[in-house]
């Protein structure tokens, strides 16, 4: 990546941080995705859909928090590799603690 491109990306990242707060880079097989932390609205949509359609719920969650690449490029990537949705969705769920388990006991 040229210095000009690196500087442009660094500037965009600073803009995104101002807009979204914490942002994260998720990389799968060399492709990079910039995402933000899901909030209550995104998690609510996800939880309402996950039992009926795990694939669709994961895809929607990633779309809701995706900052980069643009949706057109993201759509091209998942058209080429539909399994990518599951990889991205699982990675997001694990990273943000959506797969944690608690302990329940009678007291």
Residue pairs with C-beta under 8 A, 6 or more apart in sequence:
1 9
12 68
13 23
13 34
16 23
16 34
16 36
16 67
16 68
17 23
20 36
20 67
21 36
21 37
22 36
22 37
23 34
23 35
23 36
23 67
24 34
24 35
24 36
24 37
24 95
25 32
25 33
25 34
26 32
26 33
26 34
26 35
26 88
26 91
26 92
26 95
27 33
28 84
28 87
28 88
28 91
31 77
32 68
33 62
33 66
33 68
33 69
33 74
33 88
34 66
34 67
34 68
35 62
35 65
35 66
35 67
35 92
36 65
36 67
37 65
37 96
38 46
38 61
38 64
38 65
38 92
38 96
41 64
42 61
42 64
42 65
43 61
43 98
45 57
45 60
45 61
45 64
46 57
46 58
46 60
46 61
46 98
49 56
49 57
49 60
50 57
50 58
55 85
55 86
57 89
58 85
58 86
58 88
58 89
58 90
58 92
58 93
59 78
59 85
59 89
61 89
61 92
61 93
62 85
62 88
62 89
62 92
63 71
63 74
65 92
66 74
69 77
77 84
78 84
78 85
92 98
93 99
